[in-house]
């Protein structure tokens, strides 16, 4: 079982949605970090070894979208858990790295909080 306060990195280019996701993470009892695109997320992951889960949007500006970011994270930081959300694309989970979860926007906050809890409690 997980002990301590998990660190969740929220990657979302929309400031309003990012603030809402950060509030969700904080209210679920986790530490929240935020990035507005994949490049910033990678910089944060390179600086901090304590990130347990990345919660990312699919469509965002920059060098890669959320799907490419999820694969990059899985290759470079295999233990980091991944949740991918999108309002435009309905993805097959098979297009995501193994162990990732996909949620269509608008998502239910409790569904995300439950998924985070389940993912962090599994090995």
C-alpha positions in Angstrom: 0.0 0.0 0.0 1.1 3.5 -0.7 2.5 5.6 2.2 3.1 9.3 2.2 1.8 12.0 -0.1 1.9 11.1 -3.8 3.0 13.7 -6.3 0.8 14.2 -9.3 1.9 16.3 -12.3 -1.1 17.8 -14.2 -0.3 18.7 -17.9 -3.0 20.9 -19.4 -2.7 24.0 -21.7 -6.1 25.4 -20.7 -5.5 27.4 -17.5 -9.1 27.0 -16.2 -9.1 23.2 -16.8 -5.6 22.9 -15.3 -6.6 24.8 -12.2 -9.7 22.6 -11.8 -7.5 19.4 -12.2 -5.0 20.7 -9.7 -7.9 21.4 -7.2 -9.1 17.9 -7.8 -5.6 16.4 -7.0 -5.2 18.6 -3.9 -8.7 17.8 -2.6 -7.9 14.1 -3.0 -5.0 14.5 -0.7 -2.1 14.5 -3.1 0.6 17.1 -3.9 0.0 18.8 -7.3 2.5 20.1 -9.8 1.4 21.7 -13.0 2.8 22.1 -16.6 1.1 23.8 -19.5 2.7 21.6 -22.2 4.8 18.5 -22.8 8.1 20.3 -22.8 7.5 21.9 -19.4 6.3 18.5 -18.1 9.5 16.8 -19.2 11.6 19.6 -17.6 9.7 19.0 -14.3 10.1 15.2 -14.5 13.9 15.7 -15.1 14.2 17.9 -12.0 12.1 15.8 -9.6 12.4 12.1 -8.9 9.3 12.0 -6.7 6.5 12.2 -9.3 4.2 9.3 -9.0 1.6 10.0 -11.7 1.1 12.3 -14.7 -2.4 13.4 -15.6 -2.2 14.9 -19.1 -4.5 16.3 -21.8 -4.1 15.1 -25.4 -4.3 18.3 -27.4 -1.8 20.9 -26.4 0.8 23.2 -28.1 4.5 22.4 -28.3 6.6 19.6 -29.6 4.3 16.7 -28.6 0.8 15.9 -27.7 -0.4 14.0 -24.6 -0.2 10.6 -26.3 3.4 11.1 -27.4 4.2 12.5 -23.9 2.7 9.4 -22.3 4.8 7.1 -24.4 7.9 9.3 -23.8 7.3 9.1 -20.0 6.7 5.3 -20.1 10.0 4.8 -22.0 12.1 7.2 -19.8 10.3 6.9 -16.4 8.6 3.5 -16.4 7.3 3.6 -12.8 5.3 6.8 -13.4 1.6 6.1 -13.7 -0.3 7.8 -16.6 -3.8 9.2 -17.0 -4.7 10.8 -20.3 -7.8 12.9 -20.9 -9.3 14.5 -24.0 -12.4 16.4 -25.0 -11.8 15.8 -28.7 -10.3 12.4 -29.3 -11.9 9.2 -28.0 -8.8 7.0 -27.8 -8.5 3.3 -27.7 -6.5 2.5 -24.6 -4.4 0.3 -26.9 -2.9 3.5 -28.4 -1.6 4.4 -24.9 1.3 2.9 -23.0 0.4 -0.2 -21.0 -1.2 0.5 -17.7 -2.4 4.0 -18.7 -6.0 5.1 -18.3 -8.0 7.2 -20.7 -10.9 9.5 -19.7 -13.1 11.5 -22.1 -13.8 15.1 -21.1 -15.8 16.3 -19.4 -14.9 13.7 -16.8 -16.3 13.2 -13.4 -13.9 14.4 -10.7 -14.6 11.3 -8.5 -13.8 9.0 -11.4 -10.4 10.6 -11.8 -9.8 10.6 -8.0 -10.8 6.9 -7.8 -8.5 6.0 -10.8 -5.6 7.9 -9.2 -6.1 6.1 -5.9 -6.3 2.7 -7.6 -3.3 3.3 -9.8 -1.1 4.5 -6.9 -2.1 1.5 -4.7 -1.2 -1.1 -7.4 2.4 -2.2 -7.8 
